C-alpha cells in the first residue's frame, strides 16, 4: 500500500488490481487520496457517474461486488508515467439474472502525493452473454 511519500508504480497498480479481485475494500481505499474521484463507465453524465470523496468512492466500489458477486478483472496490464497511469483488463462477472459479462476496459488514473486521485473507467459496451448452463 502506498504512503504519501511513495511514487505510484506499475507494481502499485498491480496491487490495486489484486485488491479488486480479492474484493478487499479496505485495501482498495488505502490506495486512494482523501479527495479521490471515481468516474464510472456508465451513468447519466458524459463522465458516467462521478463519485467524490472517500465515503462516496467506497460505496461505489462496493457496489461492483453487489451487482457482480463474482467480479474479476483479469489479463491486467499496467502503465505509469509520472502522475498518470493506465490499467488495461478484461472484466468478468455474473449479473443477478444469470447473464455473464466479459468485456475489455481500461482505468485511466491521475496520482497525487503517492495516492490515486482519479480513477476514470472506460469499458467496452457489449451485450451480456447467456447464463451458464
N, C-alpha and C positions, 0 to 999 in steps of 0.2 A: 504494500500500500504506500502511496506516495506521501511524503511530508511536504511542508510548504517550501522547503529549500531544494527539493528534487526537481530535475527536469523530467518531463514526460518522455518515455522511450517506447520503442516497439514492444519491449517486454512489459511495460506498464499497461499498454493497450491489450496485450495478450492476457494479462492477469485480470483486467477488467472484463474481457470476454469470458474468461473461465468462470468468473463470479456470476455472470448472467446464466451460464449453463448449469451452475450449481443452485440457481435460484436463491442466491445469498444477498439479500437486500442490504444488510449491514456492511458487508464488504463493498458492494457497489457504491453505496453512499460515501464510503471513506475516500473514494476517488474523486468525488465531486466538490467543487468550490461552494462556499456558503451562499453565494449569489448565483448558483447554477441555473442553467436554462436547458430545457428539453423540448425539442420540436419534433413532433411525431410524423410518421409517414402519411397519415390520413387525418382529416378533420375539416372543419368548415372554412378555415383560413388558407391563404396562399402558402403559409408555412406548415400546414397541417393543423395541429393544435399546439399552442405554446404553453408550457408549464414553467413557472419561475419560482425559484427558491427551494430550499431543502424539502420542506413538507410536501409541496405540490409535485416536485420531481419524484420523490419517494413513492407517493401514491400512484403516479403514472407508471413508474417502473413496475410496481407490484401488480398493476392491472394486466400487464402482459401475461403473467402466470395465471391470473384468474381466468382470462379469456382462452389461454392455451396452456393447460396444466403440464403438458409435456414439452413445452417450448425449448428449442435448442437453436443455437447459432453455430453452424458447422462450416468447415472448409475456410476458416477465417485467415485473413492476411492483414497485416498492419503496416502503416507507413507514417513516419513522423518527420516533420521539418519545422524546426524552431517551435513556434506556438500554434502549430497547425498539424492535424493528423487525420488519417482516414483508416477505417477498418472496413474490410470487404468480407462478406459472409453469405451463407445460404441459411435462411430462416426455415425451420420446420416446426410444425405443431398441429395438434388436432383440435378443431373447434367443438363447441358443445353439441352440434348436430352430427358429429362424427366425421364431417368432411375434413380433409387434410390440406394444409398449406405447405408449399415448398416454393420459395421464391428468393432470388438473389437480391442483395441490397448492400448499402454502404451506410456507415455513420461518418459524418464529417464533424470533426472536433475543433474547437479552439481551447487553448490552455491558458491558465492564469495562475501564477505563483505555485507551479508544480501540481496543479489540480485540473480536472476537466471543468471548464466554464460552460461550454456549449456542446451539447450532443444533438446533432441535426440528422434525422433519419430519412433515407430515401430507399424505397423498396419497390421492386417490380410489381405491377398490378396484374395479377394472374388469377383466373378463376380457381376456386378451391377444387381439389381433387376429390373423387368419390371416397366415401368411407371405406376403410379397410374391411375386408370380409373375413 
